[in-house]
Structures are given as structure tokens and as C-alpha cells.
Amino acid sequence: MANDPGWTCTCCGERHTELPMAYHAEAPATWEPGMAERADCELTPDQCVIGEHSFVRGLVEIPVIGSGEVFAWGVWVSLSERNFARATELWEKPGRESEPPYFGWLSTELPLYAPSTVNLKTMHHTRPVGQRPYVELEPTGHPLAVEQRTGITVERVREIAEALLHPGRGSGVRGAGRPGGRWWRRRPES
């Protein structure tokens, strides 16, 4: 955070120099490591194909109340064959952000939310070349959708950091005991 980038973790008691503002899933929830060897599967940093299913990476952005900053979950969204083909066609084309949003299904299991985040309805908004798409969740009562609409506190960002940096330590964060470690990586930039 701008005023106090450091924080003291309640799990390990250590003072960390930065509060991570983004976490990214490296693959859709249905991806398995052995799929890399299959001819009908491909995983790149921005797109994924698993058989006849196509996915694009994007960001669920959540405003951090009172800070002017944004917390981001890097997620995967499944798109229809037609929309995936169109997104691929425009991938490096300037002006692609004028494309209407694509409907998709969230295809990432975020470890701190119940019920599951897999298959939440989304709209996938293309941004200028070089920027990850914005993933807008359908405005439901799901905790992730509520957070996207209303924002989260800096304390919630710290809770997320503690749960993801120390999985299984019983940090008291809702959903912290759920699995979610192997595909998550923290990145300072989105």
C-alpha cells in the first residue's frame, strides 16, 4: 500500500516488506500437468485450450476501500468457440478494446470463497493490447461478486495474503482451509 507497504503477518509474526495486491492462477481449474503432453491441449500465459474448451486469462479487479488502489485476482474464463476465435483474431490488433464484451464462465477456483467460484457467470472485457482483460462478474450474492461491487478493506487484503502465503495454518480467514496452493503465484504487477 502507498502509505505503509509493510505489514506484520499474524500467522508467522514476521514483518513483510510489501502487501501483495494481486494473485494469479497459472491455469484454469480443469488443467492437469499431464495435459501439456496432449496434442489437443495448450497452455500459454494468456490462453489455454483443453480439447474443445477454450480459456482466456483476465483480471477480477476489486477496489480497496479508502486507498485508491485495486486488488486483482488473475483468473481464467472459458469462452465459446466463436468468441475465443474472435479474441484470438484481435489479440495483437490496436483498437481491440472497442470489441463488445464476451460472455464466459469463471474457470478458476479461488481458494478463499464459498461456495465455489468455478462457473460464475462473467463478462470478459477486452482492453488495449498489452493489458489483461477485465472480468466482470454477474452481480449476484456470491461473496466474490459482492466484493467486486462494494470493494474490500486493506485488512481483507492482509487476510488474503496470510491465507495464501501460509495455507493450512488456520489464519481464521474464511475459506483458508480450502485447497488452492499449487497454481497460485503472487505477482506485484497485473
VOVORO-334328 format. One record per atom (N, C-alpha, C, O): x, y, z; residue in three letters. Coordinates in steps of 0.02 Angstrom, whole numbers, plus 32768, in hexadecimal, padded with zeros to 4 digits. Layout:
residues N
XYZALA
...
end
This chain:
residues 190
802A7FC68000MET
800080008000MET
802D803E8000MET
8065803B8018MET
801580747FE5ALA
803C80B07FDBALA
805880CC801DALA
809380DD801FALA
803080D18052ASN
804780EF8090ASN
807080C080BBASN
80A080D580DAASN
805F808080BDASP
8082805080E5ASP
8086800E80BFASP
805B7FE280C7ASP
80BA80068096PRO
80BE7FCA806EPRO
80CC7F8B8097PRO
80BF7F548080PRO
80E57F9480D4GLY
80F37F5A80FDGLY
80B87F468127GLY
80897F6D8132GLY
80BA7F078140TRP
80857EEE816ATRP
80A17EB58193TRP
80CF7E92817ETRP
80847EAC81CFTHR
80997E7681FBTHR
80667E3E81F5THR
802A7E478201THR
807E7E0481E3CYS
80547DC981D7CYS
80407DAB821ACYS
806A7D9E8245CYS
7FFF7D9F8223THR
7FE77D818262THR
7FF47D368263THR
7FEF7D178298THR
80047D188229CYS
80147CD08227CYS
805B7CC1823DCYS
80677C958266CYS
808B7CE78222CYS
80D17CD9822FCYS
80F27D0D825CCYS
812A7D028274CYS
80D07D458268GLY
80EB7D7A8293GLY
81207DA48271GLY
813A7DD38290GLY
81317D958233GLU
81657DBA8210GLU
814A7DFA81F1GLU
810F7E0081E2GLU
81767E2A81EAARG
81657E6881C7ARG
81797E5F817EARG
81B37E53816FARG
81487E648152HIS
81547E5E810AHIS
81597EA480ECHIS
81377ED28102HIS
81847EAA80B9THR
81917EED809DTHR
815B7F06806FTHR
81557F438065THR
81327ED98053GLU
80FD7EF08026GLU
80BF7EC78030GLU
80C27E8C8041GLU
80867EE78025LEU
80467EC48027LEU
80337EB47FDFLEU
80257EE27FB8LEU
80327E747FCDPRO
80227E637F87PRO
7FDC7E7A7F75PRO
7FAC7E717F9BPRO
7FD67E987F3AMET
7F967EB27F22MET
7F7B7E8A7EE8MET
7F497E9D7ECAMET
7F9B7E517ED8ALA
7F827E277EA2ALA
7F9C7DE07EACALA
7FD47DD47EC1ALA
7F707DB17E9BTYR
7F827D697E99TYR
7F667D4E7E58TYR
7F2F7D607E43TYR
7F8B7D207E39HIS
7F787D077DF7HIS
7F787CBB7DF6HIS
7FA87C9B7E0CHIS
7F437C9F7DDBALA
7F407C577DCFALA
7F667C4A7D8FALA
7F5B7C6B7D5CALA
7F927C1A7D90GLU
7FBB7C0C7D55GLU
7F967BE67D20GLU
7FAD7BE27CE6GLU
7F5D7BC87D31ALA
7F377BA07D01ALA
7EEE7B9D7D16ALA
7EDE7BA97D50ALA
7EC17B8D7CE7PRO
7E7B7B827CFAPRO
7E757B487D2CPRO
7EA17B1E7D31PRO
7E3D7B467D4FALA
7E327B137D82ALA
7E357ACC7D67ALA
7E477A9D7D8BALA
7E237AC37D28THR
7E217A7F7D0BTHR
7E647A687CEFTHR
7E6B7A2E7CDBTHR
7E967A937CEETRP
7ED87A817CD3TRP
7EFD7A537D03TRP
7EFC7A5D7D40TRP
7F1D7A207CE7GLU
7F4779F27D0DGLU
7F8C79F27CEBGLU
7F9079F87CAEGLU
7FC279EC7D12PRO
800679EF7CF5PRO
801179C07CBAPRO
803379D37C8APRO
7FF679847CBBGLY
7FFF79547C84GLY
7FE0796B7C43GLY
7FF0794F7C0EGLY
7FB3799B7C45MET
7F9279B37C08MET
7FC379D57BD9MET
7FB579D97B9DMET
7FFA79ED7BF2ALA
802C7A0F7BC7ALA
804679E17B91ALA
805E79F97B5DALA
804279A17B9CGLU
805B79707B6BGLU
8027795F7B36GLU
803879407B04GLU
7FE979717B41ARG
7FB4795F7B12ARG
7FB2798F7AD6ARG
7FBD79CB7ADEARG
7FA479747A9CALA
7FA2799C7A5FALA
7F6879CD7A5EALA
7F6B7A007A3CALA
7F3279BE7A82ASP
7EF779E97A81ASP
7EF57A1A7ABCASP
7EC07A377ACAASP
7F2E7A227ADECYS
7F317A507B17CYS
7F6D7A7F7B10CYS
7FA27A6B7AF9CYS
7F627ABD7B24GLU
7F997AED7B23GLU
7F8C7B217B59GLU
7F547B387B62GLU
7FC17B337B7DLEU
7FBD7B667BB1LEU
7FF27B9A7BA4LEU
802E7B8A7BA5LEU
7FDE7BD87B98THR
800C7C107B90THR
7FFE7C417BC9THR
7FCF7C367BEFTHR
80257C757BD1PRO
80177CA57C06PRO
7FD37CC87C01PRO
7FB97CE17C33PRO
7FB57CCA7BC5ASP
7F777CEF7BBBASP
7F3C7CC67BA5ASP
7F037CDA7BADASP
7F497C8C7B88GLN
7F137C637B6DGLN
7F1F7C197B7DGLN
7F587C057B8AGLN
7EE97BF37B7CCYS
7EEE7BAB7B8ACYS
7EB97B887B61CYS
7E807BA07B5ACYS
7ECB7B4E7B46VAL
7E9C7B227B24VAL
7EA37ADD7B43VAL
7EDA7AC27B4AVAL
7E6A7AC17B57ILE
7E677A7D7B72ILE
7E317A597B49ILE
7DF67A607B55ILE
7E487A337B18GLY
7E197A127AEBGLY
7DF07A467AC6GLY
7E0C7A707AA3GLY
7DAE7A437ACEGLU
7D847A747AACGLU
7D727AB07AD8GLU
7D487AD97AC4GLU
7D917AB67B11HIS
7D847AEE7B3FHIS
7DBC7B227B3AHIS
7DF77B107B39HIS
7DA87B627B36SER
7DD87B987B2DSER
7DD27BCA7B65SER
7D9A7BDA7B7BSER
7E0B7BE37B7CPHE
7E0D7C107BB6PHE
7E3A7C4B7BA6PHE
7E6B7C467B80PHE
7E2A7C847BC5VAL
7E537CC17BC0VAL
7E5E7CDB7C06VAL
7E317CD77C30VAL
7E997CF57C12ARG
7EA97D0F7C53ARG
7E907D577C5AARG
7E8E7D7C7C29ARG
7E7C7D6A7C95GLY
7E657DAE7CA2GLY
7E6C7DBE7CECGLY
7E867D977D13GLY
7E547DF97CFELEU
7E5A7E117D43LEU
7E157E217D61LEU
7DEE7E477D44LEU
7E087E047D9AVAL
7DD07E197DC4VAL
7DED7E4F7DF1VAL
7E147E407E1EVAL
7DDA7E8D7DE4GLU
7DF67EC47E0BGLU
7DC47ED97E41GLU
7D887EDD7E36GLU
7DE07EE67E7CILE
7DB87EF87EB7ILE
7DD57F377ED5ILE
7E0F7F387EE8ILE
7DAD7F6D7EDAPRO
7DC77FAA7EF8PRO
7DD77FA07F42PRO
7DB37F7E7F66PRO
7E0E7FBE7F58VAL
7E217FBC7F9EVAL
7E087FFE7FBDVAL
7E2180347FAEVAL
7DD77FF77FE8ILE
7DB380308005ILE
7DE380618027ILE
7E0D804D8050ILE
7DDC80A08016GLY
7E0380D58035GLY
7E4B80DB8020GLY
7E718103803DGLY
7E6180B47FEFSER
7EA880B57FDCSER
7EB380CE7F95SER
7EEB80E37F85SER
7E8080CB7F6AGLY
7E8A80DC7F25GLY
7EAE80A57EFEGLY
7EBE80AF7EC3GLY
7EBA806C7F1EGLU
7EDC80357EFDGLU
7EAB7FFD7EECGLU
7E717FFE7F00GLU
7EC37FCD7EC5VAL
7E9A7F967EAFVAL
7EBF7F557EC0VAL
7EFB7F4F7EB4VAL
7E9A7F257EDBPHE
7EB37EE17EE6PHE
7E9B7EB87EAAPHE
7E637EC37E92PHE
7EC57E8A7E92ALA
7EB17E637E56ALA
7EBD7E197E60ALA
7EF07E037E7BALA
7E8B7DF37E49TRP
7E927DAB7E42TRP
7E9D7D9E7DF7TRP
7E727DAF7DCFTRP
7ED57D7F7DE5GLY
7EE17D6A7DA0GLY
7EBE7D277D96GLY
7ED17CF57DB5GLY
7E8D7D267D6BVAL
7E617CEC7D64VAL
7E5D7CD67D1BVAL
7E777CF87CEEVAL
7E3C7C9E7D10TRP
7E2F7C847CCETRP
7DE47C827CC2TRP
7DBE7C727CF0TRP
7DD07C937C85VAL
7D897C947C72VAL
7D827C687C34VAL
7DA97C707C04VAL
7D517C3B7C34SER
7D457C147BF8SER
7D187C3D7BC9SER
7CE87C5D7BDFSER
7D2A7C3B7B8ALEU
7D037C5F7B57LEU
7CE87C2C7B25LEU
7D027BF57B1DLEU
7CB37C407B03SER
7C997C167ACDSER
7CCE7C117A96SER
7CFC7C3A7A93SER
7CC77BE07A6CGLU
7CF67BD77A35GLU
7CF97C167A0AGLU
7D2F7C2C79F6GLU
7CBF7C3279FBARG
7CBC7C6F79D1ARG
7CDF7CAA79F3ARG
7D067CCE79D3ARG
7CD07CB57A32ASN
7CEE7CEE7A55ASN
7D397CE47A5FASN
7D5F7D157A5BASN
7D4F7CA77A6CPHE
7D967C9A7A73PHE
7DBA7CA87A31PHE
7DF07CC67A30PHE
7D9C7C9279F9ALA
7DBA7C9E79B7ALA
7DBF7CE979AAALA
7DF27D017990ALA
7D8B7D0E79BCARG
7D8B7D5779B2ARG
7DC07D7879DEARG
7DE57DA479C7ARG
7DC37D657A1DALA
7DF57D817A4BALA
7E3C7D747A31ALA
7E677D9F7A34ALA
7E477D377A18THR
7E897D2579FCTHR
7E997D4E79BETHR
7ED17D6579B6THR
7E677D577993GLU
7E707D7F7956GLU
7E857DC77967GLU
7EAD7DE57943GLU
7E6A7DE3799CLEU
7E777E2979AFLEU
7EAF7E3179E2LEU
7EBE7E6979F7LEU
7ECF7DF979F6TRP
7EFE7DFA7A2FTRP
7F337E317A2BTRP
7F3F7E537A5DTRP
7F517E3B79F2GLU
7F877E6D79EAGLU
7F707EAA79C2GLU
7F997ED279ADGLU
7F2F7EB179B7LYS
7F157EE6798DLYS
7F047F2579B6LYS
7EDB7F2279E4LYS
7F237F5E79A6PRO
7F117F9C79C8PRO
7EC77FAB79BFPRO
7EAB7FA0798APRO
7EA87FC579F3GLY
7E617FD579F1GLY
7E347F9B7A06GLY
7DF77FA27A05GLY
7E537F647A1AARG
7E2B7F297A2DARG
7DFD7F377A67ARG
7DCB7F147A71ARG
7E0C7F6A7A8FGLU
7DE47F7A7AC9GLU
7D9E7F937AB7GLU
7D727F977AE3GLU
7D927FA37A78SER
7D507FB87A62SER
7D217F7C7A55SER
7CE67F857A49SER
7D3D7F407A59GLU
7D167F037A51GLU
7CE47EFD7A8AGLU
7CF57F0A7AC4GLU
7CA67EE97A7CPRO
7C767EDE7AB3PRO
7C8F7EA77AE1PRO
7CB57E7C7ACCPRO
7C7B7EA87B21PRO
7C917E737B4EPRO
7C767E2F7B3APRO
7C417E2B7B1APRO
7C9A7DFB7B4DTYR
7C877DB77B3FTYR
7C6B7D977B7FTYR
7C877DA07BB5TYR
7C357D717B78PHE
7C1D7D4A7BB1PHE
7C4D7D107BBCPHE
7C687CF37B8DPHE
7C577CFE7BFCGLY
7C817CC57C0DGLY
7C717CAB7C52GLY
7C4B7CC87C77GLY
7C907C727C62TRP
7C887C537CA3TRP
7CCB7C577CC7TRP
7CFF7C447CACTRP
7CCB7C6F7D05LEU
7D087C707D2CLEU
7D217C297D34LEU
7CFC7BFD7D48LEU
7D607C1E7D24SER
7D7D7BDA7D24SER
7DB97BD57D52SER
7DE97BB27D45SER
7DB57BFA7D8ATHR
7DE97BFA7DBCTHR
7DC97BF07E00THR
7D977C117E11THR
7DE57BC37E27GLU
7DCD7BB87E6BGLU
7DF67BE57E99GLU
7E2F7BD77EA9GLU
7DD77C1C7EAFLEU
7DF97C487EDELEU
7DF47C2A7F23LEU
7DBC7C197F3ALEU
7E2C7C227F46PRO
7E2C7BFA7F83PRO
7E0B7C197FC0PRO
7E057BF67FF2PRO
7DF67C567FBELEU
7DDC7C767FFALEU
7D927C857FF7LEU
7D787CAD801ELEU
7D707C647FCATYR
7D287C737FC1TYR
7CFF7C347FC3TYR
7D127C007FA8TYR
7CC67C397FE3ALA
7C947C037FE4ALA
7C517C247FD9ALA
7C427C567FF9ALA
7C287C097FADPRO
7C347BCD7F85PRO
7C6A7BD97F4FPRO
7C867C0F7F49PRO
7C777BA47F2ASER
7CAB7BA57EF6SER
7CA37BE07EC6SER
7C6C7BF77EB9SER
7CDC7BF87EADTHR
7CDB7C2D7E7BTHR
7CD87C117E34THR
7CCC7C367E04THR
7CE47BD07E2CVAL
7CE27BB27DE9VAL
7C9B7BB67DCEVAL
7C6A7BA77DF0VAL
7C967BCB7D90ASN
7C577BD17D6BASN
7C2C7C0C7D7FASN
7BF07C0C7D72ASN
7C497C3F7D9FLEU
7C247C7D7DA7LEU
7C1F7C9D7D63LEU
7C4E7C997D3BLEU
7BE77CBE7D54LYS
7BDE7CDF7D14LYS
7C077D1F7D12LYS
7C0A7D447D44LYS
7C267D2C7CD8THR
7C507D677CD1THR
7C457D897C8DTHR
7C287D6D7C5FTHR
7C5C7DC67C8AMET
7C657DE97C4AMET
7CB07DF97C46MET
7CCD7E157C75MET
7CCD7DE77C0FHIS
7D167DED7C04HIS
7D217E2A7BD8HIS
7D127E297B9CHIS
7D3C7E607BF5HIS
7D467EA07BD2HIS
7D8E7EA57BB9HIS
7DBE7EA57BE0HIS
7D957EA97B78THR
7DD77EB07B59THR
7DF17EF77B66THR
7DCC7F277B63THR
7E337EFC7B73ARG
7E547F3C7B7EARG
7E887F467B47ARG
7E927F1B7B1DARG
7EA97F807B47PRO
7EDC7F8C7B14PRO
7F127F557B15PRO
7F1E7F347B47PRO
7F327F4D7ADBVAL
7F677F1C7AD3VAL
7F9B7F257B0BVAL
7FB07F5D7B1AVAL
7FAE7EED7B2AGLY
7FDE7EEF7B60GLY
7FBF7EF07BA5GLY
7FE37EE97BD7GLY
7F7D7EFA7BA9GLN
7F5B7EFB7BEAGLN
7F2E7EBE7BEEGLN
7F0D7EAB7BBEGLN
7F2D7E9F7C29ARG
7F017E667C33ARG
7EB87E7C7C33ARG
7EA87EB37C4AARG
7E8C7E537C18PRO
7E447E647C18PRO
7E297E6B7C5FPRO
7E437E4F7C8FPRO
7DF47E927C64TYR
7DD07E9C7CA3TYR
7D977E697CA5TYR
7D717E637C76TYR
7D917E467CDDVAL
7D5C7E147CE6VAL
7D287E307D16VAL
7D367E3B7D51VAL
7CED7E3C7CFBGLU
7CB67E567D23GLU
7C887E1C7D36GLU
7C6E7DF87D0BGLU
7C7E7E137D77LEU
7C527DDE7D8ELEU
7C0A7DF37D8BLEU
7BF97E2E7D94LEU
7BDE7DC27D7EGLU
7B977DD07D81GLU
7B877DE97DC8GLU
7B9F7DCC7DF8GLU
7B5F7E1D7DCEPRO
7B517E3A7E11PRO
7B227E0E7E3APRO
7AE57E197E3CPRO
7B3E7DDB7E5ATHR
7B177DAD7E83THR
7B2A7DB87ECDTHR
7B4E7DE77EDDTHR
7B127D8D7EF7GLY
7B237D8F7F3EGLY
7B617D677F50GLY
7B737D627F8AGLY
7B827D497F1DHIS
7BC07D247F2BHIS
7BF27D547F4BHIS
7BF87D8D7F35HIS
7C177D3E7F7FPRO
7C467D6B7FA1PRO
7C787D8E7F73PRO
7C897DC87F7EPRO
7C917D6C7F40LEU
7CC07D8B7F11LEU
7C9E7DC27EE9LEU
7CBB7DF87EDFLEU
7C627DB67ED2ALA
7C3D7DE87EACALA
7C2D7E257ED8ALA
7C317E5E7EC1ALA
7C1B7E187F16VAL
7C0D7E4F7F45VAL
7C4D7E787F50VAL
7C4A7EB67F4FVAL
7C867E577F5BGLU
7CC47E7C7F65GLU
7CD67EA57F27GLU
7CEE7EDE7F2EGLU
7CCB7E8A7EEBGLN
7CDB7EB07EAFGLN
7CB07EEF7EABGLN
7CC97F247E96GLN
7C717EEB7EBEARG
7C447F257EBBARG
7C517F577EF3ARG
7C4E7F937EE8ARG
7C5E7F3E7F30THR
7C607F6B7F6ATHR
7CA67F7B7F83THR
7CB07FAB7FA9THR
7CD87F547F6DGLY
7D1C7F607F83GLY
7D2E7F387FC1GLY
7D027F1A7FE1GLY
7D6E7F387FD1ILE
7D877F15800DILE
7DB47F458034ILE
7DCC7F778018ILE
7DBF7F368073THR
7DEA7F5F809DTHR
7E337F488095THR
7E417F12807BTHR
7E607F7280ACVAL
7EA77F5E80AEVAL
7EAF7F2180DBVAL
7ED97EF680CDVAL
7E887F1E8110GLU
7E8B7EE4813DGLU
7E797EA38117GLU
7E997E708122GLU
7E497EA680EBARG
7E367E6B80C3ARG
7E707E588095ARG
7E7D7E1D808BARG
7E927E898078VAL
7ECC7E7B804DVAL
7F017E578077VAL
7F217E27805FVAL
7F0B7E6C80B5ARG
7F3C7E4B80E2ARG
7F257E0380F2ARG
7F4E7DD680F2ARG
7EE57DFA80FEGLU
7ECB7DB7810BGLU
7ED87D8880D0GLU
7EEC7D4F80D9GLU
7ECC7DA18094ILE
7ED97D7A8058ILE
7F227D678054ILE
7F337D2E8045ILE
7F4E7D988060ALA
7F977D8C805DALA
7FAA7D568090ALA
7FD07D28807FALA
7F927D5C80CCGLU
7FA37D2B8100GLU
7F8B7CE580EDGLU
7FAF7CB480F6GLU
7F4F7CE080D3ALA
7F337C9F80C1ALA
7F597C7F8087ALA
7F647C438086ALA
7F6E7CA78056LEU
7F907C8B801BLEU
7FDA7C818026LEU
7FF87C548009LEU
7FF87CA98051LEU
80407CA1805FLEU
804C7C6A8093LEU
80827C4D8096LEU
80197C5B80BBHIS
801E7C2780EFHIS
7FE27BF980EDHIS
7FBC7BF6811EHIS
7FD77BD580B7PRO
7F9C7BAA80B2PRO
7F9B7B7480E9PRO
7FCF7B5780F9PRO
7F5F7B698104GLY
7F577B358136GLY
7F6E7B47817CGLY
7F6D7B1D81A8GLY
7F817B858187ARG
7F987B9981C9ARG
7F607BB181F7ARG
7F6C7BC48230ARG
7F227BB081DDGLY
7EEB7BC48208GLY
7EEB7C0E8219GLY
7EE67C208253GLY
7EF27C3881E6SER
7EF67C8081F0SER
7EB47C9F8206SER
7EB27CDA8216SER
7E7E7C788205GLY
7E3E7C948218GLY
7E1A7CB581DDGLY
7DE37CCF81E6GLY
7E387CB481A3VAL
7E197CD28168VAL
7DE57CA3814DVAL
7DF27C678148VAL
7DAB7CBD813BARG
7D777C918120ARG
7D927C6D80E3ARG
7DAE7C8B80B5ARG
7D8A7C2C80E2GLY
7DA07C0480AAGLY
7DEA7BF380A9GLY
7E017BD48079GLY
7E107C0780DBALA
7E597BFE80D9ALA
7E6D7BB580DAALA
7EA37BA480C1ALA
7E447B8980F5GLY
7E557B4380F8GLY
7E4B7B1F80B6GLY
7E607AE580AFGLY
7E2B7B3F8086ARG
7E1E7B1F8046ARG
7E5E7B1B801DARG
7E8A7B468026ARG
7E657AEA7FF2PRO
7EA17AE57FC9PRO
7EA47B1F7F97PRO
7E727B3E7F88PRO
7EDE7B2C7F80GLY
7EE57B617F4EGLY
7F2C7B767F43GLY
7F397BAA7F25GLY
7F5C7B4F7F5AGLY
7FA07B657F58GLY
7FC67B5A7F19GLY
7FEA7B887F04GLY
7FC17B217EF8ARG
7FF37B127EC6ARG
7FF27B3E7E88ARG
80257B477E68ARG
7FB97B5B7E77TRP
7FB67B837E3BTRP
7FBD7BCE7E49TRP
7FC07BF57E1ATRP
7FC17BE17E88TRP
7FC17C297E98TRP
80077C447E9ATRP
80357C257EB4TRP
800F7C7E7E7EARG
804E7CA27E85ARG
803E7CEB7E8DARG
800E7D067E71ARG
80667D0A7EB3ARG
805B7D507EC2ARG
80847D787E90ARG
80BD7D667E80ARG
80677DAE7E77ARG
808B7DD97E48ARG
807E7E217E5AARG
80447E347E64ARG
80B27E497E5FPRO
80A97E8F7E70PRO
80857EB77E39PRO
80667EEA7E47PRO
808A7EA07DFCGLU
806A7EC47DC6GLU
80347E997DA7GLU
803A7E5C7DA7GLU
80017EB87D8CSER
7FCB7E937D6ESER
7FD47E927D24SER
7FAC7E757D00SER
end
